[in-house]
Amino acid sequence: MRTVFDAILECGHDEDFVPQVTPDFKPTDAPAGSLAKLKVLAERVRMGFPLWHEDDRSDYSGLTGYRTTEDDL
């Protein structure tokens, strides 16, 4: 069984990682905890962006109910 320490020795660490902000780094209106928001966060990680954008949705105002559809998956 590998440990996290084995993985760090093999692959290095991310202590020095500095996210890059480019024009492609856009805010999202997806509500916190939603599948849509999780997908945005995952894509930000893949792109090397910061996880949080200062203009991301910060509350649930204006939402009457959030429904996930097959297209959201």
Phi and psi in radians as a Rosetta constraint file:
Dihedral C 1 N 2 CA 2 C 2 CIRCULARHARMONIC -1.510 0.35
Dihedral N 2 CA 2 C 2 N 3 CIRCULARHARMONIC 2.586 0.35
Dihedral C 2 N 3 CA 3 C 3 CIRCULARHARMONIC -1.887 0.35
Dihedral N 3 CA 3 C 3 N 4 CIRCULARHARMONIC 2.963 0.35
Dihedral C 3 N 4 CA 4 C 4 CIRCULARHARMONIC -1.075 0.35
Dihedral N 4 CA 4 C 4 N 5 CIRCULARHARMONIC -0.544 0.35
Dihedral C 4 N 5 CA 5 C 5 CIRCULARHARMONIC -1.195 0.35
Dihedral N 5 CA 5 C 5 N 6 CIRCULARHARMONIC -0.655 0.35
Dihedral C 5 N 6 CA 6 C 6 CIRCULARHARMONIC -1.080 0.35
Dihedral N 6 CA 6 C 6 N 7 CIRCULARHARMONIC -0.752 0.35
Dihedral C 6 N 7 CA 7 C 7 CIRCULARHARMONIC -1.117 0.35
Dihedral N 7 CA 7 C 7 N 8 CIRCULARHARMONIC -0.694 0.35
Dihedral C 7 N 8 CA 8 C 8 CIRCULARHARMONIC -1.137 0.35
Dihedral N 8 CA 8 C 8 N 9 CIRCULARHARMONIC -0.747 0.35
Dihedral C 8 N 9 CA 9 C 9 CIRCULARHARMONIC -1.095 0.35
Dihedral N 9 CA 9 C 9 N 10 CIRCULARHARMONIC -0.670 0.35
Dihedral C 9 N 10 CA 10 C 10 CIRCULARHARMONIC -1.336 0.35
Dihedral N 10 CA 10 C 10 N 11 CIRCULARHARMONIC -0.763 0.35
Dihedral C 10 N 11 CA 11 C 11 CIRCULARHARMONIC -1.900 0.35
Dihedral N 11 CA 11 C 11 N 12 CIRCULARHARMONIC -0.186 0.35
Dihedral C 11 N 12 CA 12 C 12 CIRCULARHARMONIC 1.581 0.35
Dihedral N 12 CA 12 C 12 N 13 CIRCULARHARMONIC -2.950 0.35
Dihedral C 12 N 13 CA 13 C 13 CIRCULARHARMONIC -2.309 0.35
Dihedral N 13 CA 13 C 13 N 14 CIRCULARHARMONIC 3.078 0.35
Dihedral C 13 N 14 CA 14 C 14 CIRCULARHARMONIC -2.046 0.35
Dihedral N 14 CA 14 C 14 N 15 CIRCULARHARMONIC 0.388 0.35
Dihedral C 14 N 15 CA 15 C 15 CIRCULARHARMONIC -1.040 0.35
Dihedral N 15 CA 15 C 15 N 16 CIRCULARHARMONIC -0.527 0.35
Dihedral C 15 N 16 CA 16 C 16 CIRCULARHARMONIC -1.683 0.35
Dihedral N 16 CA 16 C 16 N 17 CIRCULARHARMONIC 0.116 0.35
Dihedral C 16 N 17 CA 17 C 17 CIRCULARHARMONIC -1.134 0.35
Dihedral N 17 CA 17 C 17 N 18 CIRCULARHARMONIC 2.280 0.35
Dihedral C 17 N 18 CA 18 C 18 CIRCULARHARMONIC -2.154 0.35
Dihedral N 18 CA 18 C 18 N 19 CIRCULARHARMONIC 1.959 0.35
Dihedral C 18 N 19 CA 19 C 19 CIRCULARHARMONIC -1.049 0.35
Dihedral N 19 CA 19 C 19 N 20 CIRCULARHARMONIC 2.536 0.35
Dihedral C 19 N 20 CA 20 C 20 CIRCULARHARMONIC -1.794 0.35
Dihedral N 20 CA 20 C 20 N 21 CIRCULARHARMONIC 2.332 0.35
Dihedral C 20 N 21 CA 21 C 21 CIRCULARHARMONIC -1.850 0.35
Dihedral N 21 CA 21 C 21 N 22 CIRCULARHARMONIC 2.098 0.35
Dihedral C 21 N 22 CA 22 C 22 CIRCULARHARMONIC -2.165 0.35
Dihedral N 22 CA 22 C 22 N 23 CIRCULARHARMONIC 3.043 0.35
Dihedral C 22 N 23 CA 23 C 23 CIRCULARHARMONIC -1.035 0.35
Dihedral N 23 CA 23 C 23 N 24 CIRCULARHARMONIC -0.334 0.35
Dihedral C 23 N 24 CA 24 C 24 CIRCULARHARMONIC -1.346 0.35
Dihedral N 24 CA 24 C 24 N 25 CIRCULARHARMONIC -0.200 0.35
Dihedral C 24 N 25 CA 25 C 25 CIRCULARHARMONIC -1.412 0.35
Dihedral N 25 CA 25 C 25 N 26 CIRCULARHARMONIC 1.765 0.35
Dihedral C 25 N 26 CA 26 C 26 CIRCULARHARMONIC -2.035 0.35
Dihedral N 26 CA 26 C 26 N 27 CIRCULARHARMONIC 2.655 0.35
Dihedral C 26 N 27 CA 27 C 27 CIRCULARHARMONIC -1.266 0.35
Dihedral N 27 CA 27 C 27 N 28 CIRCULARHARMONIC 2.834 0.35
Dihedral C 27 N 28 CA 28 C 28 CIRCULARHARMONIC -2.159 0.35
Dihedral N 28 CA 28 C 28 N 29 CIRCULARHARMONIC 2.590 0.35
Dihedral C 28 N 29 CA 29 C 29 CIRCULARHARMONIC -1.686 0.35
Dihedral N 29 CA 29 C 29 N 30 CIRCULARHARMONIC 0.045 0.35
Dihedral C 29 N 30 CA 30 C 30 CIRCULARHARMONIC -1.140 0.35
Dihedral N 30 CA 30 C 30 N 31 CIRCULARHARMONIC 2.365 0.35
Dihedral C 30 N 31 CA 31 C 31 CIRCULARHARMONIC -1.174 0.35
Dihedral N 31 CA 31 C 31 N 32 CIRCULARHARMONIC 2.556 0.35
Dihedral C 31 N 32 CA 32 C 32 CIRCULARHARMONIC -0.983 0.35
Dihedral N 32 CA 32 C 32 N 33 CIRCULARHARMONIC 2.382 0.35
Dihedral C 32 N 33 CA 33 C 33 CIRCULARHARMONIC 1.493 0.35
Dihedral N 33 CA 33 C 33 N 34 CIRCULARHARMONIC -0.144 0.35
Dihedral C 33 N 34 CA 34 C 34 CIRCULARHARMONIC -1.395 0.35
Dihedral N 34 CA 34 C 34 N 35 CIRCULARHARMONIC 2.769 0.35
Dihedral C 34 N 35 CA 35 C 35 CIRCULARHARMONIC -1.046 0.35
Dihedral N 35 CA 35 C 35 N 36 CIRCULARHARMONIC -0.675 0.35
Dihedral C 35 N 36 CA 36 C 36 CIRCULARHARMONIC -1.060 0.35
Dihedral N 36 CA 36 C 36 N 37 CIRCULARHARMONIC -0.745 0.35
Dihedral C 36 N 37 CA 37 C 37 CIRCULARHARMONIC -1.168 0.35
Dihedral N 37 CA 37 C 37 N 38 CIRCULARHARMONIC -0.713 0.35
Dihedral C 37 N 38 CA 38 C 38 CIRCULARHARMONIC -1.076 0.35
Dihedral N 38 CA 38 C 38 N 39 CIRCULARHARMONIC -0.671 0.35
Dihedral C 38 N 39 CA 39 C 39 CIRCULARHARMONIC -1.145 0.35
Dihedral N 39 CA 39 C 39 N 40 CIRCULARHARMONIC -0.698 0.35
Dihedral C 39 N 40 CA 40 C 40 CIRCULARHARMONIC -1.083 0.35
Dihedral N 40 CA 40 C 40 N 41 CIRCULARHARMONIC -0.792 0.35
Dihedral C 40 N 41 CA 41 C 41 CIRCULARHARMONIC -1.081 0.35
Dihedral N 41 CA 41 C 41 N 42 CIRCULARHARMONIC -0.742 0.35
Dihedral C 41 N 42 CA 42 C 42 CIRCULARHARMONIC -1.096 0.35
Dihedral N 42 CA 42 C 42 N 43 CIRCULARHARMONIC -0.725 0.35
Dihedral C 42 N 43 CA 43 C 43 CIRCULARHARMONIC -1.165 0.35
Dihedral N 43 CA 43 C 43 N 44 CIRCULARHARMONIC -0.660 0.35
Dihedral C 43 N 44 CA 44 C 44 CIRCULARHARMONIC -1.078 0.35
Dihedral N 44 CA 44 C 44 N 45 CIRCULARHARMONIC -0.714 0.35
Dihedral C 44 N 45 CA 45 C 45 CIRCULARHARMONIC -1.081 0.35
Dihedral N 45 CA 45 C 45 N 46 CIRCULARHARMONIC -0.823 0.35
Dihedral C 45 N 46 CA 46 C 46 CIRCULARHARMONIC -1.035 0.35
Dihedral N 46 CA 46 C 46 N 47 CIRCULARHARMONIC -0.618 0.35
Dihedral C 46 N 47 CA 47 C 47 CIRCULARHARMONIC -1.504 0.35
Dihedral N 47 CA 47 C 47 N 48 CIRCULARHARMONIC -0.113 0.35
Dihedral C 47 N 48 CA 48 C 48 CIRCULARHARMONIC 1.384 0.35
Dihedral N 48 CA 48 C 48 N 49 CIRCULARHARMONIC 0.345 0.35
Dihedral C 48 N 49 CA 49 C 49 CIRCULARHARMONIC -1.526 0.35
Dihedral N 49 CA 49 C 49 N 50 CIRCULARHARMONIC 2.873 0.35
Dihedral C 49 N 50 CA 50 C 50 CIRCULARHARMONIC -1.105 0.35
Dihedral N 50 CA 50 C 50 N 51 CIRCULARHARMONIC 2.676 0.35
Dihedral C 50 N 51 CA 51 C 51 CIRCULARHARMONIC -1.196 0.35
Dihedral N 51 CA 51 C 51 N 52 CIRCULARHARMONIC -0.694 0.35
Dihedral C 51 N 52 CA 52 C 52 CIRCULARHARMONIC -1.944 0.35
Dihedral N 52 CA 52 C 52 N 53 CIRCULARHARMONIC 2.314 0.35
Dihedral C 52 N 53 CA 53 C 53 CIRCULARHARMONIC -1.784 0.35
Dihedral N 53 CA 53 C 53 N 54 CIRCULARHARMONIC 2.413 0.35
Dihedral C 53 N 54 CA 54 C 54 CIRCULARHARMONIC -1.077 0.35
Dihedral N 54 CA 54 C 54 N 55 CIRCULARHARMONIC -0.338 0.35
Dihedral C 54 N 55 CA 55 C 55 CIRCULARHARMONIC -1.806 0.35
Dihedral N 55 CA 55 C 55 N 56 CIRCULARHARMONIC 0.192 0.35
Dihedral C 55 N 56 CA 56 C 56 CIRCULARHARMONIC -1.063 0.35
Dihedral N 56 CA 56 C 56 N 57 CIRCULARHARMONIC 2.691 0.35
Dihedral C 56 N 57 CA 57 C 57 CIRCULARHARMONIC -0.978 0.35
Dihedral N 57 CA 57 C 57 N 58 CIRCULARHARMONIC 2.304 0.35
Dihedral C 57 N 58 CA 58 C 58 CIRCULARHARMONIC -2.004 0.35
Dihedral N 58 CA 58 C 58 N 59 CIRCULARHARMONIC 0.005 0.35
Dihedral C 58 N 59 CA 59 C 59 CIRCULARHARMONIC -2.647 0.35
Dihedral N 59 CA 59 C 59 N 60 CIRCULARHARMONIC -3.087 0.35
Dihedral C 59 N 60 CA 60 C 60 CIRCULARHARMONIC -1.895 0.35
Dihedral N 60 CA 60 C 60 N 61 CIRCULARHARMONIC 0.254 0.35
Dihedral C 60 N 61 CA 61 C 61 CIRCULARHARMONIC -1.093 0.35
Dihedral N 61 CA 61 C 61 N 62 CIRCULARHARMONIC 2.465 0.35
Dihedral C 61 N 62 CA 62 C 62 CIRCULARHARMONIC 1.476 0.35
Dihedral N 62 CA 62 C 62 N 63 CIRCULARHARMONIC -0.102 0.35
Dihedral C 62 N 63 CA 63 C 63 CIRCULARHARMONIC -1.605 0.35
Dihedral N 63 CA 63 C 63 N 64 CIRCULARHARMONIC 2.309 0.35
Dihedral C 63 N 64 CA 64 C 64 CIRCULARHARMONIC -1.776 0.35
Dihedral N 64 CA 64 C 64 N 65 CIRCULARHARMONIC -0.119 0.35
Dihedral C 64 N 65 CA 65 C 65 CIRCULARHARMONIC 2.714 0.35
Dihedral N 65 CA 65 C 65 N 66 CIRCULARHARMONIC 2.381 0.35
Dihedral C 65 N 66 CA 66 C 66 CIRCULARHARMONIC -1.904 0.35
Dihedral N 66 CA 66 C 66 N 67 CIRCULARHARMONIC 2.145 0.35
Dihedral C 66 N 67 CA 67 C 67 CIRCULARHARMONIC -2.080 0.35
Dihedral N 67 CA 67 C 67 N 68 CIRCULARHARMONIC 2.194 0.35
Dihedral C 67 N 68 CA 68 C 68 CIRCULARHARMONIC -1.531 0.35
Dihedral N 68 CA 68 C 68 N 69 CIRCULARHARMONIC 2.324 0.35
Dihedral C 68 N 69 CA 69 C 69 CIRCULARHARMONIC -1.975 0.35
Dihedral N 69 CA 69 C 69 N 70 CIRCULARHARMONIC 3.006 0.35
Dihedral C 69 N 70 CA 70 C 70 CIRCULARHARMONIC -0.996 0.35
Dihedral N 70 CA 70 C 70 N 71 CIRCULARHARMONIC -0.618 0.35
Dihedral C 70 N 71 CA 71 C 71 CIRCULARHARMONIC -1.155 0.35
Dihedral N 71 CA 71 C 71 N 72 CIRCULARHARMONIC -0.456 0.35
Dihedral C 71 N 72 CA 72 C 72 CIRCULARHARMONIC -1.285 0.35
Dihedral N 72 CA 72 C 72 N 73 CIRCULARHARMONIC -0.373 0.35
